[in-house]
Structure formats: C-alpha cells, structure tokens
Amino acid sequence: MNRKLLGLIPFLIFILLCVFLYQGLFGNPRELQTGRIGHTMPSFTLPDLMDEQKQWQDKDLIGDVYLLNVWGTWCPTCIAELSYLTELKEQGVKIIGLYYEQAYDPDFGDQFDINKLRAEVQAMLARTGNPYQFNILDLNRTLALDLGVSGAPETFLVDKKGTILLHHTGDINQRVWRSKFAPKIMELTQ
C-alpha cells in the first residue's frame, strides 16, 4: 500500500505543475498590478529632485487628482512618453514625477553626483517637454518599493483622497490614455 502512495507522489507533483504552467499561458505579462490599488498612497517624506531643501510628503498631494509617473533619464520608454505626458499636462492633467535612479546603490558606496543628474534631467526635459509639476527623488527606492514598482515607466492614478485607483506598467500613449485613464478621470471630475 505504501508503494502505491509513493508512486502517486510524482504523478501528483506533475499534475500540480501542469496546472500552474497552464494558468501562466493565459496571464497577461504586461498587466503587472500593484497590491496598492484601492489603498492610500504610502506615507513618505522625500526631497525634490531639483532642490534637496524642499521636501515632499504624501500629505502635500491630498486634494488633487494626479498621475504619479515613475521615470528615469536612462529609460528609453520613459523618454518616448514625455512628449505625450506634456500634452496631457497642457490639457490640465496634474503629473508628479517619481525619479527612479537605476545607477545608484547606497549599499555599494557608489559615488553619486546629484548635480550631474540634475543637469541631465534638465537637458532631457528641455528637449522632450516637461510634463511634471515637480519631481520627487527616491534614491533609496523606499516609495518605489512601497508602491511595488518593478521598473520604469510606471504610472499610478491617485484620487483627491490619496487613494491609488489605477496602475499601468509601460508608457502612457494615446491608446492607453483613452482606454484606461481618461474614463476614470472623467468619472472623478463629474
């Protein structure tokens, strides 16, 4: 009897593995969702990218509907979306940047030049358009980790109460805006 049970174990493992892999066939890899949807923006106090004397807190953003756009100058997709985000800003959409510096790692004692980064950001935004009201600098990735950010670009839609309503991984373009964000924003402003 024990031999029969032992013989079933590999078969059961095989069946479980098949079920797991079968589910993966029908998942959309572009639909990475944060577990924060429906929750309030995590608490944070982080410096402004261009002025470390200015500190931004989650409380500063209460009362406005806005997009929180995670981006970096090192990210080609982020650069590609800047002109469209600038068009959205001109239409009255409030966009806050969360600058994600990929090259910085405090655990390895990197020599990080904030002035070089600021010059790079200013040059980039001068070329492509500046959609941001301001940029929050998250060097240690505390806010990014709390939001479940896996890279850049990622965009979050946040309501007036600070609740995260939508999360999109990838660039914001006309198609994504019309199908995903515009209907929700229309709902919030009516």
N, C-alpha and C positions, 0 to 999 in steps of 0.2 A: 504494500500500500504506500509506503514512504517513497519507493522508487517511482511510482506513478506521479505522486505530487512533485517530486524533484524534477521529473521530466516535463511537467506543466509550467514550471517557473520560467524557463527560457521562452516558451511559447507566449506566456502572458506578457513578459517584457517586450517581446516582439510586437504584440498587438497594441500595447500602450504606446510604443514608439511610432507605430504606423498611424495611430490616431493623432498624436502630437504633430507629426510631419504633415498629415493630411490637412489639419487646420491651418498650417502655415502656407499651404498652397493658395488659400483664398483670402489671406490677410493682405492689406494694402500697406507696403513698406513705407509709403510716403505719408501715411496717416499716423505719425508718432504723436500721441497725445500726452499731455502733461496730466498728472493726477490732481492738478490745482484748479481745473475748471470747476466753477461753482464755489470756489473758496476765495477768500480775500487775498489781496496781494501780500506776500510775506513782508514782515517788518524789516526795514533796512535803514541805514544811515550810511551813505556813500558820497564821495566827493564828485564835484562836477569835473568833467574831463578837461576843460579849458581853464579852470580856476579851482585849485585844491582848497582854497579858503572857503568856497561855497560848498555846503553840504546839503544833499537832498535826502529827504525821508519819505517813506510811504505816505505819511500824513499830508505832505505837500501836494499830493496828487488827488486827494479826495475832492469830489465836487465836479470833476471833469470826466467826460468820456474820452479815452485816449488809446492810442496804439503804443505798446512798448515793443520797439524793434531792436532785436539783438543783432549786432553787426560788427564788422572789423574791416580795416583797410586791406588786410591780407586776403579777404574773401571775395573772389571774382563775382559770385552770385549777388553778394551784398552791393557791390559796385553797380552791377547791372540794374538793380531795383531802385537805386537812389533817385533817378530822374522821375520814375513813376510816383514814388513816395513824395517827391517835391510837388508834383501835380496835385496830389491829394491834399498836401498842406495848403496849396493855393485855393483849394475848394473848401477850406475850413476844418480839415481833419487835424486834430492835435496829435503829434507824433513825438514821443520821447525816445531817445537813443539809449541803449544799454551797450556800451562799448565793451567788446569781448576781446581782450588782448591774448592771442594764442601763444605768442612767443615768451610771455612772462611766466616764470615759475619760481615763487619765493622759496620753495624747498631746496632749490639748487643754487641759490645765491646769485641769480642772474644779475648782470649789470644792466639795469633798465634805465633808459633815458626818456623821461616824460616829456621833455622839451622837443625831442626828435619826433615822438609820437604826435604831439600837438601840431607840429609843423606839417607832418604827413596827413593828419586829419583835415587841417585847414586847406591844404592843397587839393586833396581829394574832393572835399565839399565845394570848393570854388570851381572845379572842373565839371562836376556832375549835378550840382544843385544841393542845397542844404534843406532837407525836409524836417530837421529836428528843431524843436523848441530849445532843447538842451540835451547834452549827453551825460549820462551817469557813467562814471568809471568804476568798473567792478574787477579790479586787478586780481583779487583773491578768489573771485568767482563765487562769492557767498550767495548773492542774489540769484545768479545763474543756476547754481546748484539747487537752491530752494525752489526755483521755478521748474526744475527738471530739464534745463536746456542741454541739448546734446551737441550743439554747434551753432553755426550761423549761416544764413539768416534764419531767425525765428521771430514770429510776431504774435503778440498777445493783445486781445481786445479787452479793455478794462472799463467797467461802468463807473458812474459817479460815486458809488459807494465803495469802490475799490475792489469789486468782485471781478474775477477773471471769467470772461464769457466765452472766449474763443482762443484757440492756439493753432498757429499754422507754421509748419516747418517748410522752409523753402522761400523763394522770392514771392513778393506781392506784385502781381501784374494785373492787367485789366480783367482777365478771365477770373482769377482768384478773387479779386476785389468784388466783382459783380455777383459771383455765385456764393461767396462765403461771408464777406464782411459787410457789404452795402446793405443787404436785407436786415442784418442785426442792428446796424447803426440807425437805419430808418426806423426800426422798431423802438429804439432807445430815445430818439428825438421827437417822436409823436406824442 
